[in-house]
Amino acid sequence: MESLDNFKKRCESIIDKAYQGGVTLLGFLDDAEIGILEALIRKHPSLYLYSDGGIINSDRKRYLLTPYEDTNIDFKICIYEIIYNKKYYEINHRSILGSLMSLGIKRECIGDIVINEQGAYFAATKEISPFLLNEFKGVGKAIIELKEVNYDVYNIIKYESKTYFLSSLRLDSVIAEGFKMSRSEAQEMITNGLVYINHILCQNNSNIVKLEDIISVRHKGKIKLMEIGGNSKSGRIAVTIGRRI
């Protein structure tokens, strides 16, 4: 997986390319990469940045950077349904992603993976479609087929919520409780540039988290500050934190 430093350098390079008239379509980006790219683009208001994940409410999205406005963009995304025998096999997000990665596919070529009542779906770059159709034949022990779909697939976002009593709404305190880690571990992740609030990098441990803020910790997941209640007799703040499931 590409380091964030290298990704930032790559973004700076495609920004230079855009000023020379070039158009770049990136692969699917995660929260940290989206935060880096959007922060850089805010410094270049004359450029245009467009995004799409193929699936409604996508976490991972493809971005197109262009020096001119464009209202008819092909993001080159295919949405596939995974057809398998549900009577005998069970597949999940991890087994689907693991099977795709075992084929040597880069993570940036795969978007969201969604499993709902209708079935199992995933987004992929159109560039790898021939390879997928020829080589992706199984998930774990389940034999599969791929069917490209042209209807809307939704990523239903759910949070598992719990109430905590915090000494403050500092970022390190919220992360420590929300992800069940020590305060020092949370501080290390923040200072190492692994934490984003609403897609914006935050390296300030004492930053105050606000209601509805969504905090992404790279390789850990997402939490959301869903409710701020009153103070306990000891002065601690009652908060409801939702962890993305």
C-alpha positions in Angstrom: 0.0 0.0 0.0 1.3 3.4 -0.9 2.4 5.6 2.0 0.6 8.8 2.7 3.8 10.8 2.0 4.2 9.2 -1.4 0.5 9.8 -2.1 0.9 13.5 -1.3 3.8 13.8 -3.6 1.8 12.1 -6.4 -1.1 14.5 -5.8 1.3 17.5 -6.0 2.6 16.0 -9.3 -0.9 15.7 -10.8 -1.7 19.3 -9.7 1.4 20.5 -11.7 0.1 18.4 -14.6 -3.3 20.0 -14.4 -1.8 23.5 -14.7 -0.3 22.3 -17.9 -3.7 21.2 -19.2 -3.6 17.6 -18.1 -6.5 15.6 -16.7 -6.0 12.8 -14.2 -8.4 10.1 -13.0 -7.3 8.5 -9.7 -8.2 5.2 -8.3 -10.5 4.7 -5.3 -9.2 6.7 -2.4 -9.7 6.1 1.3 -10.5 8.8 3.9 -6.9 9.7 4.6 -6.1 10.0 0.9 -9.3 12.0 0.3 -8.3 14.4 3.1 -4.8 15.0 1.7 -6.1 15.6 -1.9 -8.9 17.9 -0.9 -6.6 19.9 1.4 -4.1 20.4 -1.5 -6.9 21.4 -3.9 -8.2 24.0 -1.6 -5.0 25.9 -2.2 -5.7 25.8 -6.0 -9.2 27.2 -6.5 -8.7 27.5 -10.3 -8.7 23.7 -10.7 -11.7 21.4 -10.7 -12.0 18.3 -8.6 -14.8 15.8 -9.1 -15.6 12.5 -7.4 -17.8 9.4 -7.6 -17.8 6.1 -5.8 -20.3 4.3 -8.0 -22.3 3.1 -5.0 -24.6 5.5 -3.2 -23.0 6.8 0.1 -19.6 5.5 -0.9 -16.7 5.7 1.5 -14.1 5.1 -1.2 -14.3 7.3 -4.3 -12.5 8.0 -7.5 -11.4 11.6 -8.1 -10.8 13.4 -11.4 -8.7 16.5 -11.4 -9.0 18.8 -14.4 -8.1 22.4 -15.3 -11.6 23.0 -16.7 -15.2 22.6 -15.7 -16.8 19.3 -16.9 -20.4 18.2 -16.5 -20.2 14.9 -18.3 -17.5 12.8 -16.6 -17.0 9.1 -17.0 -15.4 7.9 -13.8 -14.9 4.4 -15.3 -16.6 2.5 -12.5 -18.3 -0.9 -12.7 -20.6 -2.3 -10.1 -20.7 -6.0 -9.7 -23.0 -8.4 -7.9 -21.4 -11.5 -6.6 -23.6 -14.5 -7.4 -23.0 -17.5 -5.1 -25.0 -20.3 -3.4 -26.3 -18.6 -0.3 -27.6 -21.9 1.0 -24.2 -23.4 1.5 -21.8 -20.5 1.8 -21.5 -17.2 3.7 -19.2 -14.4 2.5 -18.4 -11.1 4.1 -16.5 -7.9 3.4 -13.2 -9.3 4.6 -13.4 -12.6 2.6 -14.4 -10.7 -0.6 -11.5 -8.1 -0.2 -9.0 -10.9 0.7 -10.0 -12.9 -2.4 -9.6 -9.9 -4.6 -6.2 -8.9 -3.1 -5.0 -12.5 -3.6 -5.3 -12.0 -7.3 -2.7 -9.3 -7.2 -5.3 -6.4 -7.6 -4.2 -3.1 -6.1 -6.5 -1.7 -3.3 -7.1 1.5 -5.3 -8.8 -0.6 -8.0 -11.6 -1.7 -5.6 -14.2 0.7 -4.2 -16.8 -0.1 -1.5 -17.9 -3.6 -0.8 -21.6 -3.8 0.2 -23.5 -6.8 1.6 -27.2 -6.2 2.1 -30.5 -8.1 1.9 -30.4 -8.0 -1.9 -26.9 -9.5 -2.2 -23.2 -8.8 -2.2 -21.8 -6.0 -4.4 -18.6 -4.2 -5.0 -17.3 -1.3 -7.1 -14.2 -1.6 -9.3 -12.3 0.4 -11.8 -13.5 -0.3 -15.4 -9.8 -0.7 -16.3 -9.6 -4.1 -14.5 -13.0 -5.4 -15.6 -11.7 -7.9 -18.2 -9.2 -9.3 -15.6 -12.0 -9.6 -13.0 -14.4 -11.4 -15.3 -11.7 -13.9 -16.2 -10.0 -14.5 -12.9 -12.3 -13.7 -10.0 -14.0 -17.1 -9.6 -14.2 -17.7 -5.9 -14.5 -16.2 -2.4 -13.1 -18.5 0.1 -14.6 -21.9 -0.7 -17.6 -20.4 -2.5 -17.6 -20.6 -6.3 -18.9 -17.3 -7.7 -20.0 -15.5 -10.8 -19.9 -11.8 -11.5 -22.9 -9.8 -12.8 -22.5 -6.2 -13.7 -25.5 -4.2 -12.5 -26.8 -0.8 -13.7 -29.2 0.0 -10.8 -28.5 1.9 -7.7 -26.7 0.0 -4.9 -26.7 1.7 -1.5 -24.1 1.6 1.2 -26.2 1.8 4.4 -24.2 3.5 7.1 -24.8 2.2 10.6 -23.2 3.1 13.9 -23.2 1.1 17.1 -23.6 3.8 19.8 -22.6 3.8 23.5 -22.6 6.5 26.2 -19.4 7.5 27.9 -18.5 10.0 30.6 -15.4 12.1 29.5 -13.3 14.6 31.3 -13.4 16.8 28.1 -14.2 16.7 24.4 -10.5 16.7 23.4 -9.8 14.7 20.4 -7.4 12.3 22.1 -10.0 11.6 24.8 -12.8 10.9 22.3 -10.6 8.6 20.2 -9.4 6.7 23.3 -12.9 5.9 24.4 -14.4 5.4 21.0 -11.7 3.0 19.8 -11.0 1.4 23.2 -7.3 2.4 23.4 -5.1 4.3 25.9 -4.9 8.1 25.8 -1.2 7.8 24.8 -2.0 5.5 21.9 -4.6 8.0 20.7 -2.1 10.9 21.0 0.5 8.9 19.0 -2.0 8.3 16.1 -3.0 12.0 16.1 0.6 13.3 16.0 1.6 10.7 13.4 -1.1 12.1 11.0 -3.4 9.2 11.0 -6.5 11.1 12.2 -9.0 13.0 10.2 -12.1 15.0 11.3 -14.6 15.3 8.5 -11.9 14.4 5.9 -9.6 17.1 7.3 -6.2 16.1 8.9 -6.0 17.0 12.6 -2.7 16.6 14.5 -3.8 18.6 17.5 -4.5 16.4 20.5 -6.4 19.1 22.3 -8.7 19.9 19.4 -12.3 20.0 20.7 -14.6 17.5 18.9 -18.0 19.0 18.0 -21.5 17.4 17.7 -21.9 15.3 14.5 -18.1 15.3 13.8 -17.0 12.1 12.1 -13.5 11.0 13.1 -11.5 8.6 10.9 -8.5 6.8 12.2 -6.5 5.1 9.5 -6.7 1.3 9.7 -9.0 1.6 12.7 -12.3 2.8 11.3 -14.7 5.7 12.0 -16.5 7.1 15.0 -19.1 9.9 15.3 -20.0 12.2 18.1 -23.7 11.7 18.1 -24.9 13.4 21.3 -23.5 15.7 24.0 -25.4 15.5 27.3 -25.1 17.1 30.7 -22.4 16.9 33.3 -22.2 14.3 36.0 -21.8 15.3 39.7 -18.1 14.8 39.3 -18.1 17.2 36.3 -17.6 14.7 33.6 -19.5 15.1 30.3 -22.0 12.5 29.1 -21.5 11.8 25.4 -22.8 9.3 22.9 -20.2 8.0 20.5 -21.2 5.9 17.5 -18.7 3.4 16.1 -19.1 2.6 12.4 -20.1 -1.0 11.8 
